[in-house]
Amino acid sequence: VQLVESGGGSVQAGGSLRVSCVVRDLSVRGTCMGWFRQAPGKEREGVATIDSRGSTFYADSVKGRFTVSRDTDKNILYLQMNNLKSEDTAMYYCAVARWGGDVWCYRRQPLNFDAWGQGTQVTVST
């Protein structure tokens, strides 16, 4: 499986960005997938996940601002980010949990996700 992120960039606080993840050799339909981020000096954290049935799960810090979705025709995973804050600055990664079921989406722990993209940088300035 190959995951390729794009859409990152620099934006002022309060702005919006949408990052995308093209998935190859695996269908996004019926798979637990998600977005993670890692800022310098910090651990990687689960930002938003979507399970096989389309249920979504978010970190408290992004609820109401970020939305994870997928296009099953194009096989792309998206993360729409609104009202961005400086603390959202990080490298954003998409990942898939191919084994274990939807529980990994609920828990949003990086160690349960077995395939990763290379990441796309998001920088929010004040």
N, C-alpha and C positions, 0 to 999 in steps of 0.2 A: 504494500500500500504506500502511496505517496501523497503527502499533504503539502500544499504550497500556498502560503499566506501572501496577501497583498493589501494595499489600502492604508497602511500606516502613514504617519506624517506629523507635521507640527501644526498646532492649533492653539488659539488663545482660550483661556478659561471661559467656560460658558458655551463654547462651540461644540460642533458635532463631527464625528468621523464614522465611516463604516468600513470595517475590515472584512476581508473575504478569505475563504480557504477552499481552494479547488482540491477535490479528492479524486485520486485515480486508483483503480483496481479494487475499489470497495464502494458499495452503495451507501449513501448517507441515510437512506431509508432503512428503518429498522435497526439502527446502530446507535449506541451511546457515544455522543461526541461532545466536545466542549472547547471553551476558550480559557486559557490560563495566562497569567502574566508574572513577570519577574522584574523587579526594580533592582538597581545596583545595591548590593549588600543585604538584600532581603531574600527570603525563601520564595519559591514559586508557589503561587496560590491559584485556586480554582475560581474563576470569575463567573462563568455561566456555562451551563450544560443543558443538553437536550437529549432525552432518552428515546428509545425505540418507538414509543407511543406518541411522542411529541410533547411530553411534559417537560417543563423547563425549571431550572433551579439556579438561583443567583446568590452570590455573596451579598451580605447585608450592605456592604459599602457601595454597591452598584444598583441595588433594587430601585426601580422607578426611573432609572436613567439609562440602563443598558437593556438591549433586547437581543436574544439569540434566536436565530431562525435558520431554516435550510430550504434549499430549492432542490427538490428530488429529481426534477427533469435535467437540470444543469449539473447536479451533484456538487453543490457548493454549500458551504456553511458560512453564515454571516454573523457578525456582531455589530449591531447599531449602537453607537455610543453618543448620548446626548448630555448636555450640561456638564461637559468635561471639567474636571478639577485638576489642579497641579499634582495631586496625589495619585492620579490615574496614569502618570508618566511611567512607562515600563516597556519592556519587550513583550509583545503579545504572541502567544503560540496557540495553534489549534492542535487537538489531539483526539484520538479515538481509543475507546476501550473495547477491544474485539472479543474479550472473553469475560465472563463473570456476570453479565446482565446489567440491568438498569440500576442496580444498587450503586454502581460506581458513579453514575450520574448524580444520584442523590447526595453522595458523600463528597464529591468534587475533590478527591485527593489525587494529586499528580501521580503517585506511585502506582495507581490502578490503571493508568492509561499507557498503552504499550507502543503507540506509534505517534510521532510528533512531526510537525513542520519545522522549518528553520527559523520562524519568527518574523514579526514585522514591528518596527519601533513606532511607538506613539509618544509624542512629547507635547505636554500641555504647559503653556507659559501664562504667567499672570500679568 
